[in-house]
Amino acid sequence: MNEKKLKYSKNYLYEKIIKESFDALCVTDSEGRFIIVNTATCDSMGLSEEEILGKTPEELIGRSIYGNSTILEAMKTKKTVTGLVNVRGVYRLSTSVPCFDDQGNLEFVMTNNRADMVMDEFARQLSYEQEQHAHYKNITDYLYTSNDNEMVCTSAKMHSIRQECATIALADSSVMLVGESGVGKELIAKFIHSKSSRSTQPFIPVNCSAIPPELFESEFFGYRPGAFTGANAKGKAGLLQMAHKGTLFLDELGELPLLMQSKLLRFVESGEFYPVGSSKAEKVDVRIITATNRNLLQMVNEKTFRGDLYYRLHVLPIHIPALRDRPEDIESISKYYVNRYNQKYCKRTFLSASNLQLLLDYSWPGNVRELRNIIERAVLICPPDHRELPLASMLRQEWNSRSADLSCSSSAAPALPPLDLTLSEATEQFEQQYIQAVIQQKGGQLSAAAKSLGVHRTTLYRKKAKEKGPDLSKPFDTDR
């Protein structure tokens, strides 16, 4: 009994704790000589206890064991010092605490070096927490902005669509929204979500054209820890997991490459997916709403969009008319945004009768998105001493800019091919030159060129691969 008490005396425990501590612990006397070092300290320096005791930090620095020392700084400043210390080429977080006797004289310095692997793990944990924070902030933002889902309309066409959306919101079937860019497909998707039983759950919008093919699986399905080089130590939740119990809105569906389409199809058919690096299938409850301004059925016929995926997602199709086809809505939408931006920018502007006529006379190629942007800009730049919106000059500038773009495009049009070719040969050559001209106009961006040409990116890639003969980016020699 006495031997057991002696074995577990305070001195024994203190010594045992110091020796076995995971961190590198050491004590130096008032002159900086090491008087206590634990096993972790010896391991970090690559020296035995005998080789360290009695030495000073200066001596170890001279031998390139240390690059610097918080011990010396603590002795100099008489204050606790924390910093990175280079020990055998490895940076460690070191804290040196000076201790004093009753007369205030330095007695010794206690130093703790945090192991590098612990610091690495801390950095990974911090990165993971920041990533999770970003994910949940996105969800919160979507839930918050889902209040902005009011369908402002006057036309019979949009009232009919509004009623249809309210009805299909009660089901869980896939919805496909079809319409020109800017007609408000995401707003309608939010409206459907808000009228459904999922309204209190996340609404996650995804621009399909913005996800690189190599990141599709990890973004949609998430990944497990260590799934690939550079992966987060705790893995990552995918968009499907974020949308669990809610709605996933896939915009620009027609821009999905075929490989991604097949991966999405597997989920749509089964509701299950495999996170990258996992052999265990996961199942989520997600309603899918898609949107496109492309003719997907034509793409199915061209083999650039999977027919099985199309019919899986084309269960409840809704066609949204362009703004120019429902001019009755221009006034109500304009007044809605004038009120909204008056509140945002603390203005008191209004739409005059002449303003409204200008808006009705404009063709709105950018649809509701363009109308919203012009109203916001007009409210913002309206002088404080004016209340009527300066729409006349703004729409004139918009028209002139658009006309200049069309003129520039026309002047850059390629010349006719040689007249001694067959129609088939001439058509092929003209097509190749026209494609090159559009690609140049779009600054070499193939996605933008494909969209301008009205073809899928894969179609454009295939047509570019057929290029032969002379550089088709140069004008044809019509004197040949």
C-alpha positions in Angstrom: 0.0 0.0 0.0 2.8 2.4 1.0 4.7 1.5 -2.3 1.6 2.3 -4.3 1.2 5.7 -2.6 4.9 6.4 -3.2 4.6 5.3 -6.8 1.7 7.8 -7.4 3.1 10.7 -5.5 2.7 14.1 -7.0 6.4 14.3 -8.1 6.1 11.0 -9.8 2.9 12.0 -11.6 4.3 15.4 -12.6 7.4 13.8 -14.1 5.3 11.1 -15.8 2.9 13.6 -17.3 5.7 15.8 -18.6 7.7 12.9 -20.1 4.7 11.3 -21.8 3.0 14.6 -23.0 2.1 14.6 -26.7 3.4 18.1 -27.0 7.1 19.0 -26.8 7.6 20.4 -23.3 10.8 21.8 -22.0 12.1 24.0 -19.2 15.2 26.3 -19.3 16.8 28.0 -16.3 17.4 31.8 -15.9 20.4 31.6 -18.2 18.6 29.7 -20.9 20.1 26.2 -20.3 17.7 23.3 -20.8 17.0 21.6 -17.5 14.0 19.5 -18.4 13.0 18.0 -21.8 10.4 15.4 -22.5 10.4 12.6 -25.1 8.4 14.7 -27.7 11.1 17.4 -27.5 13.9 14.9 -28.1 12.0 13.4 -31.0 11.3 16.8 -32.6 15.0 17.8 -32.4 16.3 14.4 -33.3 18.6 14.4 -30.3 18.8 12.4 -27.1 18.0 13.9 -23.7 21.8 14.0 -22.8 22.5 15.9 -26.0 20.0 18.6 -25.1 20.3 19.1 -21.3 22.7 21.9 -20.4 22.6 23.4 -23.9 21.1 26.8 -24.7 18.8 27.8 -27.6 21.8 29.8 -29.2 23.9 26.6 -29.3 21.1 24.6 -30.9 20.4 27.5 -33.4 24.1 27.4 -34.3 23.8 23.7 -35.0 20.8 24.3 -37.2 18.5 22.4 -34.8 16.4 25.6 -34.4 15.7 28.3 -36.8 14.6 30.6 -34.1 13.4 30.4 -30.4 10.6 31.9 -28.4 12.6 31.1 -25.3 15.1 33.9 -26.0 12.3 36.3 -26.7 10.5 35.5 -23.4 13.8 35.9 -21.5 14.4 39.3 -23.2 10.9 40.7 -22.8 9.9 39.0 -19.6 6.6 38.3 -21.2 4.8 35.2 -22.6 5.7 34.8 -26.2 3.9 32.7 -28.9 5.2 32.2 -32.4 6.2 29.7 -35.1 9.5 28.0 -34.5 11.4 26.2 -37.2 12.6 22.9 -35.6 14.5 20.7 -38.1 12.7 22.3 -41.0 9.2 21.8 -39.5 7.3 24.8 -38.2 5.7 24.4 -34.8 3.5 26.7 -32.7 5.6 27.5 -29.7 4.7 29.3 -26.4 7.3 30.3 -23.8 6.1 31.4 -20.4 8.7 33.1 -18.1 8.4 32.3 -14.3 9.7 34.6 -11.6 10.7 34.2 -7.9 9.4 36.2 -5.0 11.8 39.1 -5.8 10.7 39.3 -9.4 13.9 37.7 -10.8 13.6 35.3 -13.7 13.7 31.8 -12.4 13.0 29.6 -15.4 11.0 29.5 -18.7 8.5 26.8 -19.6 8.0 26.1 -23.2 5.3 24.2 -25.1 5.7 23.3 -28.8 2.5 22.2 -30.4 3.0 19.2 -32.8 2.9 20.0 -36.5 0.4 17.2 -37.2 -2.0 18.7 -34.6 -1.7 22.1 -36.3 -2.4 20.5 -39.7 -5.5 18.8 -38.3 -6.6 22.1 -36.7 -6.2 23.8 -40.1 -8.2 21.1 -41.8 -10.9 21.3 -39.1 -11.0 25.1 -39.6 -11.3 24.7 -43.4 -14.1 22.2 -43.0 -16.0 24.4 -40.6 -15.6 27.4 -42.9 -16.9 25.2 -45.8 -19.8 24.0 -43.8 -20.6 27.5 -42.8 -20.6 28.5 -46.5 -22.9 25.6 -47.3 -25.4 26.4 -44.6 -25.2 30.1 -45.4 -26.2 29.3 -48.9 -29.2 27.3 -47.7 -30.2 30.1 -45.4 -29.9 32.6 -48.2 -32.1 30.5 -50.4 -34.7 30.1 -47.7 -34.6 33.8 -47.1 -34.8 34.8 -50.7 -37.6 32.3 -51.3 -39.9 35.1 -50.0 -39.2 36.9 -53.3 -41.4 34.5 -55.2 -44.4 36.6 -56.1 -45.5 36.2 -59.7 -46.5 39.8 -60.7 -48.7 39.6 -63.8 -51.8 41.0 -65.5 -52.0 39.1 -68.7 -54.3 36.2 -69.1 -51.4 34.0 -70.2 -49.4 34.5 -67.0 -52.5 34.2 -64.8 -53.2 30.8 -66.4 -49.5 29.8 -65.8 -49.8 31.0 -62.2 -52.9 28.8 -61.6 -51.2 25.9 -63.3 -48.1 26.3 -61.1 -50.2 26.5 -57.9 -51.9 23.2 -58.9 -48.7 21.2 -59.8 -47.0 22.5 -56.7 -49.1 20.0 -54.7 -47.4 17.1 -56.6 -43.8 15.9 -56.4 -43.4 15.2 -60.1 -40.6 16.8 -62.1 -41.3 20.1 -63.7 -39.6 21.5 -66.8 -39.8 25.3 -67.5 -39.2 26.3 -71.1 -38.7 29.8 -72.3 -36.3 32.5 -73.5 -33.5 33.7 -71.3 -34.7 36.2 -68.7 -38.4 35.4 -68.8 -38.3 34.5 -65.0 -37.9 30.7 -64.9 -36.2 30.8 -61.5 -38.9 33.0 -60.1 -41.5 30.6 -61.3 -39.5 27.7 -59.8 -39.4 29.5 -56.5 -43.2 30.2 -56.7 -43.9 26.4 -57.2 -41.6 25.6 -54.3 -43.3 28.2 -52.1 -46.7 26.7 -52.8 -45.6 23.1 -52.1 -45.3 21.1 -48.9 -41.6 21.7 -49.2 -41.8 25.4 -48.8 -40.0 25.4 -45.4 -37.1 23.4 -46.7 -34.2 24.5 -49.0 -34.6 25.7 -52.5 -31.2 25.1 -54.2 -30.7 26.7 -57.6 -27.9 25.3 -59.8 -26.6 26.7 -63.1 -25.7 23.5 -65.0 -23.5 25.4 -67.5 -21.3 26.7 -64.6 -20.2 23.3 -63.3 -17.0 21.9 -65.0 -17.5 18.2 -66.1 -14.7 17.0 -63.8 -16.4 18.5 -60.7 -19.9 17.4 -61.5 -19.9 14.3 -59.3 -18.3 15.9 -56.3 -20.6 19.0 -56.5 -23.8 17.0 -57.0 -23.1 13.9 -54.9 -20.5 15.2 -52.4 -17.5 13.1 -51.4 -16.1 11.1 -48.5 -12.9 12.0 -46.5 -9.8 11.3 -48.5 -11.7 10.6 -51.7 -9.1 12.3 -53.8 -6.0 14.4 -53.5 -6.9 17.8 -51.9 -10.2 16.5 -50.6 -11.5 17.9 -47.3 -10.5 15.8 -44.4 -14.1 15.4 -43.3 -15.6 15.1 -46.8 -18.2 17.4 -48.3 -22.0 17.4 -48.7 -23.2 17.6 -52.3 -26.0 19.7 -53.7 -28.4 16.8 -53.5 -27.8 16.5 -49.7 -28.2 20.2 -49.3 -31.6 20.0 -51.1 -32.9 17.1 -49.0 -36.6 17.4 -48.3 -36.6 20.5 -50.6 -36.3 21.5 -54.2 -33.3 21.3 -56.6 -33.6 23.8 -59.5 -31.5 22.9 -62.5 -31.2 25.9 -64.7 -29.6 25.8 -68.2 -30.3 22.0 -68.4 -29.5 21.9 -72.1 -25.9 22.8 -71.3 -25.2 19.5 -69.5 -22.7 17.4 -71.4 -23.8 13.8 -72.1 -21.5 12.3 -69.5 -23.1 14.4 -66.8 -26.6 13.6 -68.2 -26.0 9.9 -67.6 -24.9 10.5 -64.0 -27.9 12.6 -63.3 -30.2 10.1 -64.9 -29.1 7.4 -62.5 -30.2 9.5 -59.6 -33.4 10.6 -61.2 -34.4 7.0 -61.8 -33.6 5.6 -58.3 -33.3 8.6 -56.0 -30.0 7.1 -54.8 -26.4 8.2 -55.4 -22.9 7.3 -54.4 -20.8 10.1 -52.9 -17.3 10.1 -54.5 -15.1 7.7 -52.6 -18.0 5.7 -51.0 -19.3 2.3 -51.8 -22.5 2.9 -49.8 -25.5 4.4 -51.7 -27.4 7.3 -50.1 -31.0 8.2 -50.7 -32.4 11.7 -50.5 -35.9 13.2 -50.9 -35.6 15.9 -53.6 -38.0 17.4 -56.0 -36.4 18.5 -59.3 -37.4 21.5 -61.3 -35.5 22.1 -64.5 -35.3 25.1 -66.9 -34.0 25.6 -70.4 -34.1 28.0 -73.3 -33.1 25.2 -75.7 -35.2 22.9 -77.8 -34.4 19.7 -75.9 -36.5 17.5 -78.1 -34.5 18.6 -81.1 -31.3 17.9 -79.2 -32.6 14.4 -78.4 -33.0 13.9 -82.2 -29.5 15.2 -82.7 -28.2 12.8 -80.0 -26.8 15.7 -78.0 -29.3 15.2 -75.1 -30.4 11.8 -73.7 -34.0 10.9 -74.5 -34.5 8.9 -71.3 -33.4 11.8 -69.2 -35.6 14.2 -71.2 -38.7 12.1 -70.6 -37.9 11.6 -66.9 -37.7 15.4 -66.4 -40.4 16.5 -68.9 -43.3 15.2 -66.8 -44.9 18.6 -66.2 -43.8 21.0 -68.9 -44.6 24.7 -68.6 -43.8 27.1 -71.5 -43.2 30.7 -70.3 -44.0 33.3 -73.0 -41.5 36.1 -73.8 -42.3 39.6 -72.3 -43.0 41.0 -75.8 -45.8 38.4 -76.2 -47.5 39.6 -73.0 -47.2 43.4 -73.1 -50.0 43.7 -70.5 -47.5 42.6 -67.9 -45.0 45.3 -68.6 -46.8 48.0 -66.5 -47.4 45.8 -63.5 -43.9 44.4 -63.4 -42.4 47.9 -63.9 -44.4 49.4 -61.1 -43.5 46.5 -58.8 -39.7 47.0 -59.4 -40.1 50.8 -59.1 -41.6 50.4 -55.6 -39.0 47.8 -54.7 -36.0 49.9 -55.7 -37.5 53.1 -54.3 -37.4 51.3 -50.9 -33.9 50.0 -51.5 -32.4 53.3 -52.5 -34.7 55.6 -50.5 -36.1 57.3 -53.6 -39.6 58.6 -54.5 -39.6 58.0 -58.3 -42.6 57.1 -60.3 -43.6 55.9 -63.8 -45.1 58.6 -65.9 -47.5 58.0 -68.8 -44.6 58.8 -71.2 -42.3 56.4 -69.3 -44.9 53.7 -69.7 -45.3 54.3 -73.4 -41.5 54.0 -73.9 -41.5 50.7 -72.1 -44.4 49.4 -74.2 -42.7 50.4 -77.4 -39.4 48.6 -76.6 -39.0 45.0 -77.8 -37.3 43.6 -74.6 -35.0 41.0 -76.1 -33.7 40.4 -72.5 -37.2 39.9 -71.2 -38.1 40.5 -67.5 -34.4 40.4 -66.5 -33.6 43.3 -68.8 -36.7 45.3 -67.6 -35.7 44.8 -64.0 -32.1 45.9 -64.6 -33.2 49.1 -66.5 -35.7 50.0 -63.8 -33.1 49.6 -61.1 -30.6 51.6 -63.0 -33.2 54.4 -63.7 -34.2 54.6 -60.0 -30.6 54.6 -58.9 -29.4 57.4 -61.2 -32.5 59.6 -61.0 -31.4 63.0 -59.6 -32.7 63.9 -56.1 -34.7 66.9 -57.5 -36.5 64.7 -60.1 -39.1 62.0 -59.6 -39.9 61.0 -63.1 -37.6 58.2 -64.2 -35.0 59.1 -67.0 -36.1 56.2 -69.2 -36.0 58.0 -72.5 -32.2 58.4 -72.6 -31.6 55.0 -71.1 -33.7 53.1 -73.6 -32.1 55.2 -76.4 -28.7 54.2 -75.2 -29.8 50.5 -75.0 -31.1 50.6 -78.5 -28.0 52.3 -79.9 -25.8 49.9 -78.2 -27.7 46.9 -79.6 -27.7 48.4 -83.1 -24.0 49.0 -82.9 -23.5 45.3 -81.9 -25.6 44.2 -84.8 -23.7 46.5 -87.2 -20.4 45.2 -85.9 -21.5 41.6 -86.3 -22.7 42.3 -89.9 -19.4 44.0 -90.9 -17.5 41.0 -89.6 -19.5 38.5 -91.6 -17.4 36.1 -93.7 -17.2 36.4 -97.4 -18.8 33.9 -99.8 -16.9 30.7 -100.6 -15.5 30.2 -104.1 -18.2 29.9 -106.7 -16.7 26.7 -108.3 -17.7 24.5 -105.4 -20.7 22.2 -105.2 -23.5 23.3 -102.9 -22.5 20.7 -100.3 -18.9 21.8 -100.3 -19.8 25.5 -100.2 -22.2 25.0 -97.3 -19.6 23.1 -95.3 -16.9 25.7 -95.9 -19.2 28.6 -95.1 -20.3 26.8 -92.0 -16.7 26.3 -90.8 -15.8 30.0 -91.5 -19.0 31.2 -89.9 -18.3 29.2 -86.8 -14.8 30.6 -86.5 -16.1 34.1 -86.9 -18.6 33.7 -84.1 -15.9 32.1 -81.9 -13.6 35.0 -82.5 -16.5 37.5 -81.7 -17.1 35.7 -78.4 -13.4 36.0 -77.5 -12.7 32.3 -78.0 -15.3 31.2 -75.5 -16.8 28.0 -77.0 -19.8 27.9 -74.6 -20.8 31.5 -75.5 -20.3 30.7 -79.2 -22.4 27.6 -79.1 -25.2 29.5 -77.3 -25.1 32.2 -80.0 -25.1 29.7 -82.8 -28.0 27.8 -81.2 -26.2 24.5 -80.9 -25.0 22.4 -78.0 -21.4 22.6 -77.0 -20.8 19.0 -78.0 -22.2 19.8 -81.5 -19.8 22.7 -81.8 -16.9 20.6 -80.7 -17.8 18.0 -83.3 -18.0 20.6 -86.1 -14.7 22.1 -85.1 -13.1 18.7 -85.2 -14.1 18.4 -88.9 -11.9 21.5 -89.8 -9.6 20.7 -92.7 -7.4 22.5 -95.2 -6.6 26.2 -94.9 -7.1 28.4 -91.8 -10.8 29.1 -92.0 -10.5 32.0 -89.6 -9.1 34.0 -92.6 -11.3 35.4 -95.4 -11.7 33.2 -98.5 -9.7 34.0 -101.6 -12.5 34.8 -104.0 -10.0 35.2 -106.9 -9.0 31.6 -106.8 
